[in-house]
Amino acid sequence: MILNRRRFLGTAAAGAALLSSPMALGQKRPRVVIVGGGAGGATAARYIAKDSKGAIEVILIEPSRTYYTCFFSNLAIGGFQPMSNLAHSYGKLASEYSVTVVHDWASAVDREKKEVRLAGGDAISYDRLVLSPGIDFIKDSIEGWDVTAQTKMPHAYKAGTQTQLLKAQIEAMPEGGTFAMVAPPNPYRCPPGPYERISMVAHVLKQRNPTAKILILDPKEKFSKQGLFMEGWETHYPGMVDWLTDEFTGGVQRVDPNTMEVVMEDETVKADVVNVIPPMQAGSIAQQAGLTNEKGWCPIVPATLQSQMDENIHVLGDATQNGDMPKSAYSANSQAKAAAMAIRHALTSSRAFKPRFSNTCWSLISTDNGVKVGASYVATDEKIAKVDGFISQNNEDDALRKQTYEESLGWYAGITTDMFG
């Protein structure tokens, strides 16, 4: 590919900088292919394209033309956000940053040929590949449930239609009915997510169906922000929410989508809505590419997010086994910037700095009642390691909780702009 001199050589200084890079004039630009257009992939695409100033060709592969953020989708269930606010397009990435956006499924990675094969039949070569495939559910991990059952027992852990379906089911519950959540084991996407969802379900039911009951059937003995959520449930939804661990129930043995039953060791619960959130692993493309370990996650080099199995592939976000960082949109966005810097350094000899990472997870418990947890991290030789952290406190005053919620709204606006432009 011959570089367009008018486009890339606006000044003599720019020309000198370009000629000093590994890619001389007349040579083909190095190509970065990114699979997955969420918080990791979209951010990486924008930062590589923006900061390389056209020296790197960026191709983003994402099947959905409209991307619904999983983060903030609980607020749509609770009625605090319309679904339209969660919808984002890739138009600015294409028009303002010259990212080539391909709406197709990435079906396979050929690491030897350095190609990504698409469901439509094409193959796209790469110099560096970024995988940000999110999560998939572990097949047969809950007897009686698979993806064909998700219309009756939705997971709503991939936003869009599933979010709308679960919201509709909750609103259609009979008076005094039962909502049951089968919570996931660690590790999983968005550690506070199931419990914020419970708060949003309780908020809806308090208004529409105040005698309804909520059951959390949880394999874990503790969960993120546990004290804050339990305080909030007791304060705002007294007597509505029961959290039952495997020690109490014997564990979920199976579910039956046809009868809407959850069978445990000593008891069977029949519910009107069953939200099944199965055990998770890295997205299937990472599995196919041979980048996962025995636990189903992708081990990475902490400073660069390179796969430990293939130095030409970087893995971001929920799919990674990275050390201390949780699986969250904030984490994926933070990791994407570090990976983008490493890729630019490798392909154009741009400067690289030691990365620092951060994460914050906000949750809404009731109207204007927001809480948060977060930390800062550094890359060590072994992992992305936590260096400090913070968490909201019990019994905070209403003004502070409202401020925390408003802070989350500002973050949402900021991160989606950072992702999509």
Salt bridges, closest charged atoms under 4 A:
ASP51 OD1 - LYS50 NZ 2.78
ASP51 OD2 - ARG344 NH1 3.48
GLU57 OE1 - ARG31 NE 3.05
ASP110 OD2 - ARG117 NH1 3.68
ASP136 OD1 - LYS158 NZ 2.64
GLU171 OE2 - LYS167 NZ 3.03
ASP218 OD1 - LYS220 NZ 2.87
GLU231 OE1 - ARG401 NH2 3.54
ASP242 OD2 - LYS213 NZ 3.66
ASP310 OD2 - ARG111 NE 2.99
ASP318 OD2 - ARG189 NE 2.55
ASP324 OD1 - LYS383 NZ 3.13
GLU396 OE1 - ARG401 NE 2.70
GLU407 OE2 - LYS372 NZ 2.92
ASP418 OD1 - ARG46 NH1 3.22
ASP418 OD2 - LYS337 NZ 2.89
